[in-house]
Amino acid sequence: MTTAESNAEPRVVVGVDGSPESIEALRWAARYAAATGAAITAVHAYHYPPAGLVPAGRPPQPITDQVRAMMQETLDAALKQVYGTTTPEKVATKVAYGHPAMVLVNESAGADLLVVGHRGHGAFHGMQLGSVSIHCVTTALCPVVVVRTSVT
């Protein structure tokens, strides 16, 4: 059911990791939300460890608490860059445990639009999207916008 069918407020999910590309994605989502009246959920996902094989289960609680606090600081800094000192009431943040692509796809289930930033060429110069972007574009449950900051 779409928001038009349910009379609910449109919801935009945006992936924010603090990178310049994710800040531009948040900036794009902010302009879109202002034009459409949509609410925004800025999502920062993490998994432990950040690279290599992921161990079974969850990280120890002290690590989880520290990482979640750092991720929230990153989200808060991104919001400040986009909105200044006053973030609109329709903007929420979420720190989630899991691979960023999977978290964003899960969040897309309740969204009208998913916005992600383009992270560059990665290992293959000819690729136009990063792995998270590709995963979101191919598996999200709503339309996806990939915000590019520059084309080289």
CORURNOR-V878033 format. One record per backbone hydrogen bond with DSSP energy under -1.0 kcal/mol. NH is the residue of the N-H (numbers start at 1). CO is the residue of the C=O. Records with the same first field share a line. If there is no record, write none. Layout:
NH: CO, CO
//
This chain:
6: 2
7: 3
12: 39
13: 113
14: 41
15: 115
16: 43
23: 19
24: 20
25: 21
26: 22
27: 23
28: 24
29: 25
30: 26
31: 27
32: 28
33: 29
34: 30
35: 31
36: 32
37: 33
39: 10
40: 90
41: 12
42: 92
43: 14
44: 94
46: 96
64: 60
65: 61
66: 62
67: 63
68: 64
69: 65
70: 66
71: 67
72: 68
73: 69
74: 70
75: 71
76: 72
77: 73
78: 74
79: 75
80: 76
81: 77
82: 78
83: 79
84: 80
91: 88
92: 40
94: 42
96: 44
98: 46
103: 99
104: 100
105: 101
106: 102
107: 103
108: 104
109: 106
110: 107
111: 108
112: 11
113: 11
114: 143
115: 13
116: 145
118: 147
127: 124
134: 130
135: 131
136: 132
137: 133
138: 134
139: 135
140: 136
145: 114
147: 116
//
